[in-house]
Amino acid sequence: MAQKRIEFISFEEFQKLYKAEKDPSMKLILLLGFGSGLRLSEIVGLEKEISRCCKAYLKERMVEVNGRKYKKRYCEKCDNEIKAGDIRRSKRGDWKIPPLTADKIDLKRHQIRIDDAKGGKWRVVISPPALREPHLKLLPINIHRRTVQNRVETLSVRVLKKRLSPHIFRHGFGNYQMNDLKLSPAQVQQFMGHSRLDTTGIYTKSNPEQTIMEAWKKMGGWE
């Protein structure tokens, strides 16, 4: 299967969006997304999911269909497979991924610790140079994920004339770190929390024009 080219925003586009956003908490969400590569769920948190049938938590299992493996979700109580339409969010504060808090950020060491990321993994990421002590007082951010998504869409249409999702900032981080700052794929993999290095490698494909120019210069070419 051909790998789909990912979409990203440039550092210049991020700066335009960051300058246009006036709400301090929303600005912090944009900064952590583009500056640290955090997922939205790692910033504002993600509530646990429950089944509509039994109002019980879900469990995941890998199943094989026609020789291919898929991850499916089941009700912990009745063990029935749960489709997307039969999933509800548990009450707010019952976290699958907890929101980012100030104690996870060490400004002196320029790092952010994520203890419960996607898949229950942990990692340490770089903190954005623009992150300051006053930002920590805004944590945890009490804005619902859907609200963030709607506001990012509205902002991006107004400023950049295109509809973007919050996840685009994480893609922008990966592209910027690898193609602009020239960090190694292994370093970017660590920051983004990818299990596989070839997943991180998609960012070399996300901006092929820039990669070609860099290779051209190293081969003795010039603009």
Residue, then its C-alpha position, 0 to 999 in steps of 0.5 A: m500500500a502506498q504511503k500517504r504524504i502527510e500534511f504539515i505547516s511551516f515555522e512561518e505559518f505557525q508564527k502567523l497562527y500563534k500571533a493571531e491567537k489571543d487566548p493565552s491557553m490556546k496559544l499555549i496549546l499551539l506552542l506545545g504542539f509545534g514546539s514539542g510535538l505533543r499530541l492534543s491528548e497529551i496537552v489537554g488530556l483524553e477521557k477513558e472510553i466506555s461502552r454504551c451497552c454496559k457503561a463499562y471500560l473498553k479493552e483492546r485486542m489484536v484480531e486477524v482478518n484475511g491475513r491482516k491484523y487489526k486492533k479492535r475494542y471490546c466491552e470489559k463486562c460483556d466482551n462484545e465488540i464495540k463499534a465507533g457509534d457505541i462508544r461514549r466518553s466517561k465523566r471528565g476527570d476519568w483520564k485515559i491520558p491525563p492533561l499536562t501539568a506544570d510539575k512535568i516541565d523542567l524549564k532549566r533542563h529544557q524538557i517536558r516529561i510525558d508519563d502516560a502517553k498514547g499506548g501507555k508509553w512515556r517519553v521526555v521531549i524538548s520544551p519550546p524556547a518560547l515557553r516561560e514560567p507564566h505559561l506554567k500557571l495556565l496548566p492544566i488547560n481546561i478546554h475540551r478537545r472538541t472546542v480546541q479542534n473547532r477553534v483551530e479550524t476557525l483560526s487557520v481558515r481566517v489566517l491561512k485560508k485553509r482548514l487545519s486540525p490541531h494534529i497539524f502542529r505535531h506534523g509541523f514539529g516533525n518536519y521542522q526538526m528533521n528538515d530545517l534543524k537537521l536532527s537525526p531520525a533517531q532524535v526525532q523518533q525519541f521526541m515524537g514517541h514513535s515505536r518504529l523509526d520508519t514512522t519517523g521517516i515519513y517526515t523526510k518524505s513530507n517535504p521532498e522539495q527541501t530534501i532534494m535541494e539539500a542533496w543537490k547542494k551536497m553533491g556540489g550544486w548551487e542555486 
